[in-house]
Amino acid sequence: MTNLEGFLNKGLEGLNISGQRKEKPEGLHNHFTPNQSWGALKKAWTGYRIAKVQNDLPRMVEYANKIRKIQGELGISVCTFPNLGID
């Protein structure tokens, strides 16, 4: 095997024949990839900020719960929302 073949094959180690990953990424207990979860977290924070500006309490609670759930799934520290009574 030449160096070029080794280089090209190295990127394909974690893939099966169909080009999809063999196993689920470590740490996530759902069917989302880490990048998808981070994207969802960013959107949830955006939704929370908009609801806060609009003083929409039910939507603030909804987004706060989504934020906490995604943070837990990602294994990062979970925020508290004392203004909403969510600890």
N, C-alpha and C positions, 0 to 999 in steps of 0.2 A: 504494500500500500504506500502510495506517495504521500508526501506531506499535505498536498492539496486535498487528496481523498480523505485523509484523517481529519483535516480541518472541517470539511463539508459534512462528514458523518458525525462529528462530535456534537453538532447542534441538533441532531436527530435522535440522540440517545433516549430521551424521555418520551418519544412519540411512538405510537404503534403504526402499523402499515397504513391505516386510513388517515394518519396525520393528526389524530387526537391524542390528548394526554392519557397515559395509562392509569394514573391514580389521581384522586382528588388532592388539592393542595393541603398541606398540614395546617391544623388549627381551626379550620372553618367547619362547622357542623351543618352547613346548608349546602345547596347546590350552586352557590355563587363563587366566582373566583375572588381573590383578594382585591383585584382592581375594581371589579364590579361593586364590591362592598364599600370600598373607599369612595367610589363615585356616588353611591346611594347615600352615604354619610354626608357628603358635600351638599347634595340636593336637599337632604333633610334639614341641614343647618340653614340653607338658603330659605326654605319654606318656613322654618321657625322665625327667622329674622323678619320676613315679610309679615307673618301673622302678628309678630310683636309690634311692628310699626302700625299695623291696622287695628291693634288692640283686640284681636280675635282670640279670646281665651280658649275656646274648644279646639281650634286648630293649633294653638301653641302647645296644648297638652298632647295632642295627637303627634305632632312633630317631636316633642320632647321624648315621648315614649319610643318613637322610631329611632331617634338618636341613641338612646340608652341601649336598645336592643342590638343595633348594629355595632356599637362600641363593644358590647359584651361578646358578640360573635367574632369580632376582630381580636379580642383579647387585650384591648387597651383599657385605660382607666375610664370608668363610666362617670359621666357628668351628673351633678345634682342640679335640680331646678327648684331652689327654695321658694322662689316667688310663685311657683305653681303647686307647692307642697309635695314635690316629687324628690325623694331622697334616695 
